[in-house]
């Protein structure tokens, strides 16, 4: 077995995202989405338009700032790509067909307006619902990760007579980790989400294969690990870990701040950009270097990836390979950190 079979031989900047029946890959020069159509079985590959703000403004490439920008862009772009993958895979078309059949049956029963008008009304309603769902999703995340841990700790601390006040940041942080892992574990039980997690595994495996300098074939990719140190799951976990550390420092320096919920919660929210920036830098370190320190930093995130990645089918690996090949630059010198 060669040295390259045991460890990564090439450190690449290429990263990806699993979507509905497909994989998005972001390379040094372009971003590509590959999706398998659920009816025809064809792999559809298209370039994702748009330029990162970090490419347009040099100041946004500075440490810490680049992490915040990358996090925001991943949320915005990730949502758009997820919706686009639903269209390319034919899932949206199937849902529209099912809805049209229901409308037709309803029209025949009660004589309501034709399907075209109903389709437009449903489209407008769907757009409004998606907007509301996005707002509610952010609100729910803030409540779950900001208010709930604080309220639970306040109750426990009051019952303990205030004797654990100094442990607030650590205990609240552990509760956040428990909420995060519990949420991921629950959604992984859903059939559609499980398929996305399988595509997530194919994304990691294909990138590992490329990093080892192996030919991008299904057989070679299948042999690779599905746990990658530069995964978004690891990034989220590191954000929480960094949050525990800095929240502890704030509590120790300003103990009075953490005693009032309507002050402490906004303070934690305002520190989120710092957590994003530091978490991003740690992920970059884990992607660039392989030593004892980076392995320790990456270990918790790799453990959580046992939930967010699943072993993919060969057909899923083919999609990941198609997406990856499309973003590999002709000049390998362009693919560097």
Residue pairs with C-beta under 8 A, 6 or more apart in sequence:
3 9
4 212
4 213
4 214
5 212
7 290
8 208
8 211
8 212
8 290
9 211
9 212
9 213
10 210
10 211
10 212
10 213
11 211
11 287
11 288
11 336
11 337
12 207
12 210
12 211
12 335
13 27
13 28
13 335
13 336
13 337
14 25
14 26
14 27
14 28
14 207
14 210
14 324
14 327
14 328
14 335
15 25
15 26
15 207
15 230
16 23
16 24
16 25
16 26
16 203
16 207
16 320
16 323
16 324
17 23
17 24
17 26
17 74
17 78
17 81
17 203
17 232
18 24
18 196
18 197
18 199
18 200
18 202
18 203
19 33
19 35
19 81
19 82
19 84
19 85
19 196
19 199
20 35
20 82
20 85
20 86
20 89
20 91
20 192
20 196
21 35
21 36
21 37
21 38
21 85
21 89
21 91
21 195
21 199
21 319
22 33
22 34
22 35
22 36
22 85
22 88
22 89
22 199
22 319
22 323
23 33
23 34
23 199
23 202
23 203
23 206
23 319
23 320
23 323
23 324
24 31
24 32
24 33
24 34
24 48
24 81
24 85
24 323
25 31
25 32
25 34
25 203
25 320
25 323
25 324
25 326
25 327
26 327
27 326
27 327
27 328
27 329
27 335
28 327
28 329
28 334
28 335
28 336
29 327
29 329
29 334
30 47
30 48
30 326
30 327
31 47
31 48
31 50
31 77
31 327
32 45
32 46
32 47
32 48
32 323
32 326
32 327
33 45
33 46
33 47
33 48
33 81
33 84
33 85
33 88
33 323
34 43
34 44
34 45
34 319
34 320
34 322
34 323
34 326
35 43
35 44
35 45
35 85
35 88
35 89
35 319
36 42
36 43
36 44
36 89
36 315
36 316
36 318
36 319
37 43
37 44
37 88
37 89
37 90
38 89
38 90
38 91
38 94
39 90
39 94
40 90
41 315
43 318
43 319
43 322
44 88
45 322
45 323
45 326
46 88
47 326
48 77
48 81
48 84
50 77
52 69
52 73
53 60
53 69
53 73
54 60
54 61
54 66
54 69
54 70
59 65
60 66
60 69
63 277
63 281
64 274
64 277
64 278
64 280
64 281
65 277
66 277
66 280
67 276
67 277
67 278
67 279
67 280
67 281
68 273
68 276
68 277
68 280
70 280
71 235
71 276
71 280
74 232
79 134
86 92
87 93
96 119
99 119
99 122
100 115
100 119
103 115
103 118
103 119
104 115
106 112
107 113
107 114
107 115
107 118
112 118
142 269
144 179
144 183
145 176
145 179
145 180
146 265
146 268
146 269
147 261
147 265
148 175
148 179
149 171
149 172
149 173
149 175
149 176
149 179
150 172
150 261
150 264
150 265
151 261
152 175
153 168
153 171
153 172
153 175
154 261
156 164
156 171
157 163
157 164
157 165
157 168
164 171
165 255
165 258
165 259
166 251
166 252
166 255
168 247
168 251
168 258
169 244
169 247
169 248
169 250
169 251
169 258
170 244
170 248
172 244
172 247
173 240
173 241
173 243
173 244
173 247
174 244
176 240
176 243
177 237
177 240
180 236
180 237
180 240
180 304
181 304
181 307
184 233
184 304
184 307
184 308
185 307
187 193
188 194
188 197
188 307
188 308
188 310
194 310
197 307
197 308
197 309
197 310
198 309
198 310
198 311
198 312
198 313
198 316
199 312
199 316
199 319
199 320
200 226
200 308
200 309
200 310
201 226
201 309
201 310
201 311
201 312
201 316
202 221
202 312
202 316
202 317
202 319
202 320
203 320
204 224
204 225
204 226
204 227
204 228
204 231
204 305
204 309
205 221
205 222
205 224
205 225
205 226
205 312
205 317
205 320
206 216
206 221
206 224
206 317
206 320
206 321
206 324
207 228
207 324
208 221
208 224
208 225
208 228
209 216
209 220
209 221
209 224
210 216
210 324
210 328
212 224
214 220
216 321
216 324
216 325
217 321
218 314
218 317
218 318
218 321
221 317
221 320
221 321
222 314
222 317
226 305
226 309
226 310
226 311
226 312
227 302
227 305
227 306
227 309
228 234
228 305
229 283
229 286
229 287
229 294
229 298
229 301
229 302
230 283
230 284
230 286
230 287
231 301
231 302
231 305
231 308
231 309
233 301
233 304
233 305
233 308
233 309
234 283
234 286
234 298
234 300
234 301
234 302
234 304
234 305
235 279
235 280
235 283
235 301
236 279
236 301
237 300
237 301
237 304
238 278
238 279
238 282
238 283
238 297
238 301
239 275
239 276
239 279
240 275
241 279
241 300
242 274
242 275
242 278
242 279
242 282
243 268
243 271
243 272
243 275
246 271
246 274
246 275
247 268
247 271
250 257
250 258
250 267
250 271
251 257
251 258
257 263
257 264
257 267
258 264
282 297
284 337
285 294
285 297
286 294
286 297
286 298
287 337
288 337
312 320
328 335
329 335
